Amino acid sequence: MTITRAAARWGCTIADIGAWAAKGRLRVVTGIPPVTCGGKVIGGFVEVASADILPLFLREGRGNTMTYLKRVRPVETDGNWCTITDPAEGLPIRLKELAIQGHDAAHFEAEEGLVMVRAGGSLRYDWEQMAYGLVARAAKETSPKSQSELIGWAQDWFAIQGDIPDESTVRRRLMPLWREFQGQG
C-alpha cells in the first residue's frame, strides 16, 4: 500500500505515517537496484530507515521532492541496517516510491484500532457516526458514569448496526471521548 493510500485509509497525514515509521511502529519498504553496503551487495525489496528520510514525509504537496536513501535492510531479515557506500551519495528516493506491506498495515490497524476498509470501499465500523450517537445519548440522558458504561453504549450502538468490534478496540477508540466526558480533554 502506498504511503498516500495509507494516509487516506487511516484518516491521517503523511507526516503522521513518517513519524510512526521513524519511531519503529511501521516498516516502510521500497525496491532498489543492487548497491554496495561496505563490501556486501544488496538489492531488491528493502526496508528503509525512515528517520533518515523524514523530510519526504513532511513535504506534502511536493510530490516530486527527492532525498537520498543511505540506510536499508533486506525485508526478509531483522538484521542490522546497511549503510549504502556505493553510490556514495546513496540512492535517490521519492515519497511515491515508498510503501507499507499489506500484513504490516493490517497489524498496525489492529494495534491502533484504525478504521479498516472493505473491498467495496465501505467502512467496516462507522466510528464517527457512533461517536455522534454517544454524544446525543449523553445529552438526552446523562454522561456515562464509567468508561465501561461508555463502552457498553458503543457496543449497543454497533449491535443495532449489525457488526460489533471487540471490546479492546472500542476502549482504545473511545479513550479521547471518555477523557472529554471527564473534563480531561
C-alpha positions in Angstrom: 0.0 0.0 0.0 1.4 3.4 -0.9 2.0 6.0 1.8 -0.6 8.3 0.4 -3.2 5.5 0.2 -2.4 4.5 3.8 -2.9 8.1 4.9 -6.3 8.3 3.2 -7.3 4.9 4.6 -6.4 5.8 8.1 -7.6 9.4 8.0 -4.2 10.8 9.0 -1.4 12.8 7.4 1.6 11.6 5.5 3.7 13.2 8.2 1.9 11.0 10.8 2.9 7.9 8.9 6.5 9.2 8.7 6.6 9.8 12.4 5.2 6.3 13.2 7.7 4.8 10.8 10.6 6.8 12.3 9.6 5.6 15.8 9.7 2.0 14.6 5.9 1.4 14.7 5.6 0.9 10.9 8.0 -0.5 8.3 8.4 1.4 5.1 9.7 -0.5 2.1 10.8 0.0 -1.5 12.6 -1.8 -4.2 16.1 -0.9 -5.1 18.7 -1.9 -7.7 21.9 -3.6 -6.4 24.0 -1.3 -4.3 27.1 -1.8 -2.2 26.9 -1.6 1.6 30.5 -1.9 2.8 31.7 -4.9 0.9 28.2 -6.5 0.6 25.9 -6.1 -2.4 22.2 -5.6 -1.5 19.2 -5.1 -3.8 15.6 -5.9 -4.3 12.9 -5.4 -1.7 14.2 -3.5 1.4 13.1 -1.7 4.4 14.2 2.0 4.5 15.5 3.8 7.5 12.5 6.2 7.7 14.1 8.5 10.2 16.8 9.3 7.6 14.3 10.4 5.0 11.7 12.0 7.3 11.8 15.3 5.3 10.0 13.4 2.5 7.0 12.8 4.8 7.0 16.4 5.9 6.9 17.9 2.4 3.3 17.0 1.5 2.2 18.6 -1.7 5.6 18.5 -3.2 5.2 15.1 -4.8 8.5 15.1 -6.7 10.6 16.1 -3.8 13.6 13.8 -3.6 16.2 12.9 -1.0 18.9 10.2 -0.7 18.4 6.8 0.9 21.5 6.0 2.9 20.5 3.0 5.0 18.5 -0.1 4.1 17.7 -3.5 5.5 16.6 -6.5 3.4 12.9 -7.1 4.2 13.3 -10.8 4.9 15.7 -10.1 7.8 15.5 -8.2 11.0 19.3 -7.7 11.0 21.3 -4.5 11.2 20.9 -1.6 8.9 23.3 -1.5 6.0 24.8 1.8 5.0 25.0 2.4 1.3 28.6 3.1 0.3 28.3 2.9 -3.5 26.8 5.1 -4.8 28.5 7.3 -2.3 25.6 9.8 -2.1 23.1 7.0 -1.6 20.0 6.2 -3.8 17.6 9.0 -4.9 14.1 8.3 -3.5 10.7 10.0 -3.7 7.7 9.5 -1.5 5.7 7.9 -4.3 8.4 5.1 -4.4 7.7 4.1 -0.7 5.1 1.6 0.5 3.8 -0.3 3.6 3.4 -4.1 3.1 -0.2 -5.3 3.5 0.5 -7.5 6.5 2.3 -4.7 8.3 -0.6 -2.3 7.6 -3.1 -4.9 8.8 -1.1 -5.4 12.0 -0.8 -1.7 12.6 -4.5 -1.2 12.0 -5.3 -3.9 14.6 -3.0 -2.4 17.2 -4.3 1.1 16.7 -7.9 0.3 16.2 -7.9 2.2 12.9 -10.9 2.0 10.5 -10.5 -0.9 8.1 -11.9 -0.6 4.6 -13.8 -3.5 3.0 -13.3 -4.5 -0.6 -16.2 -2.3 -1.8 -14.7 0.7 -0.1 -17.4 1.0 2.6 -16.2 1.4 6.2 -16.4 -1.6 8.5 -17.1 0.4 11.6 -18.5 3.9 11.4 -16.6 5.3 14.4 -17.6 8.9 13.7 -21.4 8.2 13.5 -21.1 6.1 16.6 -19.5 9.0 18.5 -22.3 11.3 17.4 -24.8 8.7 18.7 -23.0 8.5 22.1 -22.9 12.3 22.5 -26.6 12.5 21.6 -27.4 9.8 24.1 -25.4 11.6 26.8 -27.2 14.9 26.0 -30.6 13.2 26.3 -29.8 11.1 29.4 -26.7 11.8 31.4 -23.0 11.3 30.8 -21.8 7.8 31.3 -20.7 7.2 34.9 -17.7 4.9 33.9 -15.6 4.1 30.9 -17.2 0.6 31.0 -20.6 2.1 30.7 -19.4 4.2 27.7 -18.0 1.1 26.0 -21.4 -0.6 26.6 -23.2 2.3 25.0 -20.9 2.0 21.9 -21.4 -1.8 21.7 -25.1 -1.3 21.9 -24.9 1.2 19.1 -22.8 -1.2 16.9 -25.2 -4.1 17.8 -28.0 -2.1 16.2 -25.9 -1.7 13.1 -25.2 -5.5 13.0 -21.4 -5.7 13.5 -19.7 -5.2 16.9 -16.0 -4.5 17.2 -14.1 -6.2 20.0 -14.1 -4.5 23.4 -10.4 -3.6 23.4 -10.8 -1.9 20.0 -13.8 0.1 21.3 -11.9 1.0 24.5 -8.9 2.3 22.5 -11.1 4.3 20.1 -13.2 5.8 22.9 -10.4 6.9 25.1 -10.4 10.5 23.8 -14.2 10.8 24.1 -14.0 9.4 27.7 -11.4 12.0 28.6 -13.7 14.7 27.2 -16.6 13.4 29.3 -14.3 13.5 32.4 -13.2 17.1 31.5 -9.6 16.0 30.8 -9.7 16.5 27.0 
